[in-house]
Amino acid sequence: MQKGRTNLFGIGTKDVGIDLGTANTLVFIKGKGIVLREPSVVAKNTVTNEIVAVGSAAKNMIGRTPGSIVATRPMKDGVIADFETTTAMIEHYMKEATKASGGSWKKPNVMICVPYGITSVEQRAVIDAARQAGAKDAFTIEEPFAAAIGANLPVWEPTGSMVVDIGGGTTEVAVISLGGIVTSESIRVGGDTMDLAIISYIRKTYNLTIGERTAEAIKIEIGSAKDAVKAEKMDIRGRDLLTGLPKTLEISSEEIVEALRESILQIIEGVKKTLETTPPELSSDVMERGIVLTGGGAMLRNLDKVISDETNMPVFIAEDPLDCVAMGTGKALDNLEVIKKMQVK
Ligand SMILES: Nc1ncnc2c1ncn2[C@@H]1O[C@H](COP(=O)(O)OP(=O)(O)OP(=O)(O)O)[C@@H](O)[C@H]1O
């Protein structure tokens, strides 16, 4: 255990962990837990280049902005698409974290979880952004590793742990042992791809256009990775492509299973590919302990069952799958000395 120190946040070490996800950003403060969760959205005025809003306020602007304001997701697809905006986002969340702890900023160590496989240049840029925003020192941790720590897997032990983190932009599959990622796959399929697949299905089948937020709501409410015993129904609203007018129709969960089939297949392929390249000793550990699903996508109904059927492995959903990466990022601060050795040079 690291020895606590007193600062303006109160008693004890109050270092900060930030899960910079493609869909959501979560901020963890040591000793307090997760203090903030907001969508990773930034609204920018394209004329003045000014940031108008960050987080929930910006998400509400998606699809509703006048021409001069654009609401974007700077981390879309699991990569840093726009560095300047990402920096602004880090600054915003660090300020919000200060407010959330009811104190003024006493420089903390900041651990930032970044998408797996981002370049060392991008990692350094994130570190610089955090330092600029007031961090005493900043470190990065890769997403599947943070997810595994957050899911309480024994990542530091000489045993194989397998995690499948299904986020907004990507799905990351990794086998971890002795504090390192032994084998991994990053698939450009996540919750966003599922939403787009639903939009495309509804358009093709019913000539109805729906927005991304509606598609996400459908996925969360009646989405499933395989047919449920009892089909569920939902009324959805969109714009009829033929008449141009708003229209409501009823869809069933079976249709969403069909719409999501391709995305699910790709996730399964990624899991199988990782298992194929896992050394036998570690595979047998995974067989014994099971595969752990984290990330928001882990909550898609029956996804655990489908992955288990296809791999013949036990599959478990982590407790609080949406929080695993942020919790793991925060907990990694307890092992700062080890994490320091993993940093890009
Ligand atoms: N109950 C649910 N069923 C299915 N999907 C869900 C559910 N709840 C949330 N999601 C999806 O989870 C995704 C967000 O997950 P998460 O917050 O773990 O992603 P992220 O960490 O921001 O993304 P990434 O890991 O790609 O950086 C969104 O696509 C959201 O629609």
The ligand as a MOL file (V3000), in Angstrom:
LIG
                    3D

  0  0  0     0  0            999 V3000
M  V30 BEGIN CTAB
M  V30 COUNTS 31 33 0 0 0
M  V30 BEGIN ATOM
M  V30 1 N -27.4200 -2.6320 -21.3310 0
M  V30 2 C -26.6280 -2.4730 -22.3960 0
M  V30 3 N -26.6980 -3.3560 -23.4250 0
M  V30 4 C -25.9050 -3.2210 -24.4970 0
M  V30 5 N -25.0090 -2.2230 -24.6680 0
M  V30 6 C -24.9050 -1.3120 -23.6760 0
M  V30 7 C -25.6920 -1.3900 -22.4920 0
M  V30 8 N -25.3650 -0.3360 -21.6860 0
M  V30 9 C -24.4060 0.3670 -22.3430 0
M  V30 10 N -24.1280 -0.2140 -23.5370 0
M  V30 11 C -23.1890 0.2390 -24.5720 0
M  V30 12 O -21.8800 0.2440 -24.0580 0
M  V30 13 C -21.1000 1.1920 -24.8060 0
M  V30 14 C -20.2800 2.0430 -23.8650 0
M  V30 15 O -19.4660 1.2160 -23.1110 0
M  V30 16 P -18.1810 1.7830 -22.3470 0
M  V30 17 O -18.5500 2.9630 -21.5480 0
M  V30 18 O -17.5460 0.6190 -21.6760 0
M  V30 19 O -17.3180 2.2390 -23.5970 0
M  V30 20 P -16.0180 3.1380 -23.6250 0
M  V30 21 O -15.0750 2.6530 -22.5630 0
M  V30 22 O -16.3820 4.5540 -23.5950 0
M  V30 23 O -15.4880 2.7680 -25.0730 0
M  V30 24 P -14.0970 2.1560 -25.5390 0
M  V30 25 O -13.8440 0.9580 -24.6650 0
M  V30 26 O -14.3210 1.7930 -26.9750 0
M  V30 27 O -13.1180 3.2610 -25.3400 0
M  V30 28 C -22.0780 2.0430 -25.5970 0
M  V30 29 O -22.0300 1.6540 -26.9630 0
M  V30 30 C -23.4210 1.6800 -24.9760 0
M  V30 31 O -24.4680 1.7860 -25.9080 0
M  V30 END ATOM
M  V30 BEGIN BOND
M  V30 1 1 1 2
M  V30 2 1 2 3
M  V30 3 2 2 7
M  V30 4 2 3 4
M  V30 5 1 4 5
M  V30 6 2 5 6
M  V30 7 1 6 7
M  V30 8 1 6 10
M  V30 9 1 7 8
M  V30 10 2 8 9
M  V30 11 1 9 10
M  V30 12 1 10 11
M  V30 13 1 11 12
M  V30 14 1 11 30
M  V30 15 1 12 13
M  V30 16 1 13 14
M  V30 17 1 13 28
M  V30 18 1 14 15
M  V30 19 1 15 16
M  V30 20 2 16 17
M  V30 21 1 16 18
M  V30 22 1 16 19
M  V30 23 1 19 20
M  V30 24 2 20 21
M  V30 25 1 20 22
M  V30 26 1 20 23
M  V30 27 1 23 24
M  V30 28 2 24 25
M  V30 29 1 24 26
M  V30 30 1 24 27
M  V30 31 1 28 29
M  V30 32 1 28 30
M  V30 33 1 30 31
M  V30 END BOND
M  V30 END CTAB
M  END
